[in-house]
Amino acid sequence: MPSPPPDEVDAALAVLGLGDGVPNDAARELVALATAGVALADTPTPETIVPVAPPAGLRARLLDRIRREQRFQFVHADEGQWTALPTGGGHAKLLYDGGRPGERTRLLRLPAGDTGDALADLHDPALLVVAGELWRGDVRCAPGDFAQSVPNDGAQSWRAATPATVLVVERGVAPAAARRAAMIPAGASGWRTMAPGTRVRPLAGGPAESVDVMLLEMDAGSVLPEHEHGGLEEIFLLRGSCRAQGRSIRAGDYHRAAHGSEHEDTTTDEGCLMLVVLRKAA
C-alpha cells in the first residue's frame, strides 16, 4: 500500500482531533496507514473532509498505542548509518547510545590487520564475532564466538586475520570480581530450558554486574511467552528469523525494548538464534 501524501495525513490527524500534538513519525505512520485505506476506497479528498468529533476515547487509545510502540525500536540489517572510525580504520553502525560511558552498542566492520586502535577506549566491552576472524594473542575468535575483558587479562592487542564484523556491547566499568571466561566458543555447553522449544545460555553478567549477556535459541514453531522487562533489553539476530511486536526480525537485525515495556509472544516459524543484552535498571 503506497504512503499517502503529507497533506492527507494532516487532514486525518485533524479529523481525529490530534492536530499538531503528535508530530512524531510513529503517529504519522499509523495515521498514514488508515488514510491510505480511505484513499483506496475512493472517498472524498482531504479538502472535502469535514472534521468530526472522534468516538469517545479514540484519541486516548491512539496516543497510548503510539507511546507503547515508541518503547520498541528496530534497526534492520539494511538500515542505519555506517561511519568511519576515528582511528584504526573500519566503520561503525550505532545501535544504542544511553548517553553515558558504557551505555553503547555498535556493529564494527574491521579491516584485516591490527585492530587495537579501533577497539581502544571502549568501556568494558563484550564482543561477539558476527563474521570474519579475530585473534587476541594466541586466542582465535571465529563467527559465533564471544569474548570479554576479565580482571588481569593483560594488554594483548586484537588482530583481524580477515575483514571482520563484530557486535560490541559496552558495559561501563568492569567489576573486580572474577568473570565466567575471557572467551566462550560458539559450540560451548551450558544451555538451559527457558520455555518449551526455547533455550538460553548465559555468556556474561551476574548479580554483581549491571549488564547480562546471553544467547537465546528457539526451535521452529516455538513461542517465547509475553514478558515484562526489568531493564532495557537488546536483541541481535544471528541466525533464522522471528516475529516480535508484530514485526519480522531476520539475521543481522537489531531490536530494543525499553525498561518497563512488555513484549507480546515472540514466535518463529523456522527457528532462530539471537544475542540478548539486558541492561539492568539502577
C-alpha angles and dihedrals in degrees: 000000000000119000114254122241117273092251091059091051090050090052091050091050089052091051090054091050092244099116112166093336094101108042096153123113095244092061094045091050092054093047091044091060092051092045092050089054090053090050092053088055089060094238125161120300121258090261091064097043110115114209112242133184108271119233114279112282095007094116092049092047093049093049090047090052091050092050091050093048091051089061089069122064129188130195111183122206092258093047132078130052127277113215129187116259112241093232138020098025124262133093137262135212113203113222102167136007118178092188097247131085109276095025100101138105122190143165112230127200107201128190120229113276137047109353097179094112093048091053096040123113093027118146107239096316128206113199134198118189109229098176137355128022132289130190130198107190104310094337114106122208115197128183110304094022119127126214135180141169117267129189114281094003092142130236101285113157126234119243129188112220088192133008103292140195115211132182107220122197114189114206107181120242118006114239120241092234121098119269132217098258142321091237133020117190121225093250097051121133127235102101119152130188115257099172134343106304092003127102134180131202118194115225104172141354135055139173093308095052133075096218131051120198124192145153118243122196126190126193120227110282095014127134130216104209122236114277143173122241119236089192140004110305125205126190130192117185113225100173138008124356143272141180122245125174089353093303128114115235121193137182109301094026124121128211131184131192122195125237110277095019122129123229117214118220112308111216137186132194099189101026127252147210121217140174111233123200120190116193103197122227114253 
